[in-house]
Amino acid sequence: MVPPTLPGLPFFGNSIRYLRDPLGFLRETASRHGDVVRVSIGPLKMTLVSHPELVESVLVTHNRLWQKDRFMRVLRPVLGDGLLSSEGDFWRRQRRLAQPAFHRDRIAAYGSIMVGHAARLANQWRHDEVRDVHKDMMRLTLEIVAETLFGAQVGDHAEDVGEALDAVLKVVADPMEVFVPILKRLPTPQRRRFDRAIAKLDSILYGVFEQRRKSGAPETGDLLSMLVNAQDDDGTRMSDQQLRDECMTLFLAGHETTALNLSWTWLLLSQHPDIDAKLARELHDVLGDRPATFADLPNLRYTGHVIAESLRLYPPAWSLGREAREDVDLGGYHVPRGGQVWFCPWAIQRDPRWFDDPDAFRPERWEGDLAKKLPRYAYFPFGGGPRFCIGQAFAQMEAVLLLATLARSFHVEVLPKPRVVPFASVTLRPKHGLRVRLTRRG
Ligand code: HEM
């Protein structure tokens, strides 16, 4: 059976409504037109899939029938054949090589680096000061990725890396780049900045690899040393090009997403003083006046629920997609080879069929056994199946430790202007940043 098609305009299809408000459009389409609907954004035809069982079928049960979608191709010039964008046996081998670097025991060692960076930021914050807290979170998570993944040498370049990544993200996040591919070939000023930024990032990374190799690639404990030393069963190691693609991927995938998770959490806490107060009580009871550590994580339960609920309402990876490798029957609907399916965690995680009062920020909902009762893919901020986020445990630990360290000392109030607008780019961002006033807790 062919899926129902959402009516639209000739040529433009549903583009105008989509571009005006992507999040509203996808949520409304899912709730009014059912769990499988074909939409067209300009020349692109996509099947919007909004039922957790069908998400599971694509990501998990029948994952071999699917590959990453065409949006991922926009990221290819940046990420090359890194973990996020590669496919098939090559991806499987890279994932196997990288996996040990993300083992729980391994990342536990990064807890103190994370808290150290957050404590330095807390020391810079002043009572009654107005700041863009999203900028702070971007800088903080970048410093942490740089130091934990690549070691202090890259950490020292954090400023340069931050600027270069900014220029790169401006291009890959531009919807025109996705929908008007010819732009990629025009030497616009934005494109020239992009090329310069990639060259800068490459030169920093290749410089670090060279230093590592010269010093015999010792096991320094950071992820890069694990990747440099990682060997496949047949003894092969990653080439410099592979290392570069993996590092660029980890830089991009590993810092903005966590920064966004925290920025949206500050917004939600600012809008819910009762929840902010309950969080402050937990931090006071568990930590008193000392900094958080990895060992505190099991006791920071409410802090963890605040983060989980923030990821439900504002998933940084707000949409995911796949392309059919062959003709597929998806829940009785025909998806032809090359067909694009699209899932929107933003819409599914706010679906009243799975969540009571779905737009309400209620960390308490995670206190019972909700996670066990939900259909598995009603909540999937880190994706699922073999391609699930390799950095999930790293990100969850980081978010809790940073929030605990900063919120222990400060209350953050988001200012009414500029109005906070969620902007659905590659990731879900606050369009104009997040201007806040800080109050030191008594
Ligand atoms: C709150 C923070 C994060 C969120 C919401 C998030 C979300 C996701 C999602 C949804 C995917 C799956 C994409 C797909 O199926 O198409 C993914 C994959 C990935 N993430 Fe994350 N991520 C976060 C943090 C991180 C961190 C900290 C790292 C690295 C340190 C990281 C590295 C990756 C990589 C390498 C992949 C590709 C994995 C593969 O295909 O094998 N992410 N992430």
Boltz pocket constraint, residues with backbone or C-beta under 6 A from the ligand:
constraints:
  - pocket:
      binder: B
      contacts: [[A, 83], [A, 84], [A, 85], [A, 95], [A, 249], [A, 250], [A, 253], [A, 254], [A, 255], [A, 257], [A, 258], [A, 261], [A, 315], [A, 316], [A, 317], [A, 320], [A, 321], [A, 380], [A, 381], [A, 382], [A, 383], [A, 384], [A, 386], [A, 387], [A, 388], [A, 389], [A, 390], [A, 391], [A, 392], [A, 394], [A, 395]]
      max_distance: 6.0
